[in-house]
Amino acid sequence: MKSRFLFPHYYRRVGYFCFIAVILFGIVFKILHPHGFAQELHHDAQPGMKLSHDTTALLLLFGLIFIAFSKEKIEDEHISLIRLESLQWAVYLNYFILAICVVFTNTIELMYIILTAVWAPLIFFIIRFRWMIFRLNRDAAKEVDLS
């Protein structure tokens, strides 16, 4: 993966800020309006609910993209290889889970699963990429300690 297509390193902080803001908003929204999302599906939602839904969806989208595709402090060929393998792994895992869900769910549940499948590859990619970077740093630290 060419690093010219990646965001600068500091965008990861912006991404985490957006992601945490969405999570906190979701928790507060669920506490204040326990049936809020169900109301929206029945088209009798409270005014402003679509705007808040769109805003949180965009914040989640930008947050996950900034987290996933920001450069590392040191972006070399090994990091690029880990990034590429993690992206491939995330796509395979997402479609494997989606295929299983298509077989074992009915049509109404499948709509929710497909909506979740839009965000899942980014989340799978971030989890695997961060895990592989963690392992790489841990192994490098062990090598330094042995020297």
Summary of the structure (lengths in Angstrom):
residues: 147
radius of gyration: 18.8
end to end distance: 32.4
largest distance: 66.6
contacts: 370
relative contact order: 0.12
helix: 81%
strand: 1%
